[in-house]
């Protein structure tokens, strides 16, 4: 599996646990330490752990496992190092504070999307989802 494919799969695993602002950065031309960084946010410490667990379990099912993990004790920033891909799962406030996107601003952004989220087609507007309508027939009088 290529590092690009792994980064996309990892983003999908993060989305499966409702990660926010998932971003994959191609850093191959900037550093020799890794190929891609996957960065995502969570709303709570519990969600940070849940996303990291989903990434670890999903990657193991896909045939690879992290070489090193760190941050599970504090659960505000968990790092999963797959050597060619490094994953950063942040609590929202920690991500804002460390601002890795600015640090790696020269990196090319790899487009990742939540496969489960509905997307609008270019030039077409999405129809609003209608509430379920239940029709009631009036009882017939005899």
C-alpha positions in Angstrom: 0.0 0.0 0.0 1.4 3.4 -0.9 1.8 6.1 1.7 -0.9 8.2 -0.2 -3.4 5.4 0.0 -2.6 4.8 3.6 -3.2 8.5 4.4 -6.6 8.4 2.6 -7.6 5.3 4.5 -6.6 6.8 7.8 -8.6 9.9 7.0 -11.6 7.6 6.4 -11.0 5.9 9.7 -11.0 9.3 11.5 -14.2 10.3 9.7 -15.8 7.1 10.9 -15.6 8.5 14.5 -16.9 12.0 13.5 -13.5 13.7 13.4 -13.6 17.4 12.4 -11.4 19.3 10.0 -9.5 16.3 8.7 -6.5 17.3 6.7 -3.8 15.3 4.9 -0.6 17.1 4.1 1.9 15.8 1.5 5.3 16.7 3.1 7.5 14.6 0.8 9.2 17.6 -0.8 9.7 19.4 2.6 11.1 16.7 4.9 12.6 13.2 4.7 11.0 12.1 8.0 7.6 11.1 6.6 5.5 11.4 3.5 2.1 12.5 4.8 0.7 14.1 7.9 -2.9 13.5 8.7 -4.4 16.0 11.2 -7.8 16.0 12.7 -9.8 17.4 15.6 -12.2 16.1 18.2 -14.6 17.7 20.7 -13.6 15.8 23.8 -10.8 13.7 25.3 -13.0 10.6 24.8 -13.5 11.3 21.1 -9.7 11.9 20.7 -9.1 8.4 22.1 -12.0 6.9 20.0 -10.6 8.4 16.8 -7.1 7.2 17.5 -8.4 3.7 18.3 -10.4 3.6 15.1 -7.3 4.6 13.1 -5.2 2.0 14.8 -7.8 -0.8 14.5 -8.7 0.1 10.9 -5.1 0.2 9.8 -4.4 -3.1 11.4 -7.3 -4.6 9.5 -5.8 -3.1 6.3 -2.5 -4.9 7.0 -0.4 -2.2 8.7 0.1 -1.1 12.3 1.6 2.0 13.9 5.3 1.8 14.7 4.8 4.1 17.7 1.9 5.8 19.5 2.0 8.6 22.1 -0.4 10.7 24.1 -3.0 8.2 25.2 -2.5 9.2 28.8 -3.4 12.9 28.4 -5.8 12.4 25.4 -5.6 16.0 24.2 -3.1 15.1 21.4 -2.5 11.5 20.3 0.2 10.8 17.7 0.2 7.5 15.7 3.4 7.1 13.7 3.2 4.7 10.7 6.6 5.9 9.5 5.4 7.0 6.0 2.3 8.6 7.5 2.1 10.4 10.9 -1.4 11.0 12.4 -2.2 13.8 14.8 -5.5 13.5 16.6 -6.1 16.8 18.5 -8.6 18.1 21.0 -9.9 21.2 19.2 -8.2 23.6 21.6 -4.8 21.8 21.4 -5.0 21.9 17.6 -5.6 25.7 17.6 -2.7 26.2 20.1 -0.1 24.1 18.2 -1.3 25.1 14.7 0.5 22.5 12.7 -1.1 23.7 9.5 0.9 26.9 9.8 4.1 25.1 10.6 3.7 22.9 7.5 2.1 25.6 5.3 4.5 24.8 2.4 3.0 21.3 2.2 0.6 20.3 -0.6 -2.9 19.5 0.8 -4.3 16.1 -0.2 -8.0 16.3 -0.7 -9.8 14.0 1.8 -13.6 13.8 2.2 -16.0 12.0 4.4 -17.3 9.2 2.2 -20.5 9.0 4.3 -21.4 12.7 4.0 -23.7 13.7 1.1 -22.0 15.9 -1.4 -23.6 18.5 -3.8 -23.0 18.0 -7.5 -21.5 21.0 -9.2 -24.3 23.2 -10.6 -27.1 21.4 -8.8 -28.7 22.2 -5.5 -29.4 19.6 -3.0 -33.1 19.1 -2.2 -33.8 19.5 1.5 -34.6 16.3 3.3 -38.3 16.3 4.0 -39.6 15.2 7.4 -41.4 11.9 7.3 -45.1 12.6 6.7 -47.6 10.3 8.3 -51.0 10.5 6.8 -54.0 9.8 9.0 -57.2 8.7 7.5 -60.3 9.9 9.3 -62.4 7.1 10.5 -65.3 6.6 8.2 -68.6 7.1 9.9 -71.4 4.5 9.3 
